């Protein structure tokens, strides 16, 4: 009999912290895992490292949906600049 799998740690706040740190391309799972560890999200980084097959689904489905539902304090101009890698301007 197999032991039950441990519950998944909350990944969305860790992913958001990595994205806001602007350290990596979010599709680079190795960089994301290292950044999570650097930012103190070791449990999330360890879980993600053990479940890399799920990463793109989590990033594309769950995190993207969370981003669309979360209120943002940045303007459209700031968001476009951030997402395209340009310098973020202050409105």
Buried (B, 14 or more C-beta within 10 A) or exposed (E): EEEEEEEEBEBBEBBBBBBEEEBBEBEEBEBBBBBBBBBEBEBBBBBBBEEEEBBEEBBEEBBEEBBEEEEEEEEEEBEEBBEEEEEBEEE
